[in-house]
Amino acid sequence: MIETRPLTREELSLILKDAPKSETVNLNRLVKNPFEFFKDNSVNQEGIIINGRPIYFWAITFNNKKNRYEIWTVVNNDVKEQFSLYKIAKKKAIEWSKKYKEIYATMEKFNEKNIEWTKRIGFIPIQDDNNIITLKMGGI
């Protein structure tokens, strides 16, 4: 069974605990309490739960300093339902880019797997500075 809905505090904690470090390193460095951060700062957030296991989380926040919407994502370890995950994530990214016009994803370049995933769901690189890459979806 596949559910797409906001995650509970426990589900978000579980995915953050089980996800590879590459998925959580920036979030853990920037945010003290992820559930409260997303509760207070996201304009939209959801997760994908398959057979009771949270496998994916994404949220859109508005960055006041940069005057833009930004996406945050975390994928769990050992996701066997890759096609379902891809299909749902791409559909949601398109939906949100229509709603918010432009969405940005910023990550460190060491995270090649995440960069490729972000490109696959429709983001294109727009800026490459030393160790940081910024991708964008919509408004192009």
C-alpha positions in Angstrom: 0.0 0.0 0.0 1.3 3.5 -1.0 0.3 6.6 0.9 1.3 10.2 0.1 0.7 12.5 3.0 2.4 14.7 5.6 4.6 12.6 7.9 4.1 12.5 11.7 6.9 13.5 14.0 7.7 9.8 14.5 7.8 9.0 10.8 10.1 11.9 10.0 12.4 10.9 12.9 12.4 7.3 11.6 13.3 8.3 8.0 16.0 10.7 9.3 17.5 8.0 11.5 17.4 5.3 8.8 18.5 7.5 5.8 22.1 7.5 4.6 24.2 10.2 6.1 24.5 11.9 2.6 20.7 12.5 2.8 20.7 14.2 6.2 24.1 15.9 6.6 22.9 19.4 5.5 19.7 19.2 7.4 21.4 18.1 10.6 24.0 20.8 10.2 21.5 23.6 9.6 18.4 22.6 11.7 18.3 21.6 15.3 14.8 20.1 15.3 13.7 19.1 11.7 10.0 18.4 12.5 9.6 21.8 14.2 11.6 23.5 11.4 9.3 22.1 8.7 6.2 22.6 10.7 7.0 26.2 11.1 8.7 27.0 7.8 7.3 24.8 5.0 4.6 26.0 2.7 4.0 22.4 1.7 5.4 19.0 2.8 4.6 15.4 2.2 6.1 12.0 2.5 5.7 8.7 0.8 4.9 5.7 3.0 4.9 2.2 1.5 3.6 -0.7 3.5 3.9 1.4 6.7 7.5 2.5 6.1 8.3 6.1 5.3 10.6 6.1 2.3 10.7 9.7 1.1 10.1 13.1 2.5 10.0 16.5 0.7 9.1 20.0 1.8 9.0 23.4 0.1 10.2 26.4 2.2 10.4 30.0 1.3 13.9 31.5 1.7 13.3 35.2 2.6 17.0 36.1 2.1 17.0 34.8 -1.4 13.3 35.5 -2.1 12.7 32.0 -3.5 11.1 28.6 -2.8 13.5 25.8 -2.0 13.0 22.1 -1.9 14.3 19.8 0.9 14.3 16.0 0.3 15.3 12.9 2.2 15.1 9.4 0.8 15.3 6.4 3.1 17.9 3.6 2.9 17.3 0.5 0.8 14.2 1.7 -1.1 13.0 -1.3 -3.2 10.2 0.6 -4.8 12.4 2.9 -7.0 10.0 3.2 -9.9 7.0 4.1 -7.6 9.2 6.6 -5.8 10.4 8.2 -9.1 7.0 8.4 -10.6 5.4 10.0 -7.5 8.4 12.4 -6.9 8.4 13.6 -10.5 4.7 14.2 -10.5 4.9 16.1 -7.2 7.8 18.2 -8.4 5.9 19.2 -11.6 2.8 20.0 -9.5 4.8 22.1 -7.1 6.7 23.9 -9.8 3.4 24.9 -11.4 2.1 26.1 -8.0 5.2 28.0 -6.9 6.5 28.9 -10.4 10.2 28.3 -9.5 11.7 25.9 -7.0 15.4 25.7 -6.2 17.5 22.8 -4.9 20.9 23.6 -3.4 23.3 20.8 -2.4 27.0 20.0 -2.0 28.6 18.6 -5.1 30.0 15.5 -3.2 26.4 14.3 -3.2 26.4 13.1 -6.8 23.6 10.6 -6.3 21.3 13.3 -5.0 22.3 15.6 -7.8 21.4 13.0 -10.4 18.1 12.2 -8.7 17.2 15.9 -8.7 18.0 16.2 -12.4 15.9 13.1 -13.1 12.8 14.5 -11.5 13.1 17.7 -13.7 15.5 20.2 -12.1 18.3 21.7 -14.2 21.7 23.0 -12.9 21.8 26.8 -13.0 24.8 27.6 -10.8 28.0 25.8 -9.9 30.2 27.4 -7.2 33.1 25.5 -5.8 31.5 22.8 -3.7 27.8 23.9 -4.1 25.5 23.3 -7.0 22.1 25.0 -7.4 19.3 23.5 -9.6 16.0 24.9 -10.6 12.7 23.7 -11.8 10.1 25.9 -13.5 10.2 29.5 -14.7 12.7 28.8 -17.4 
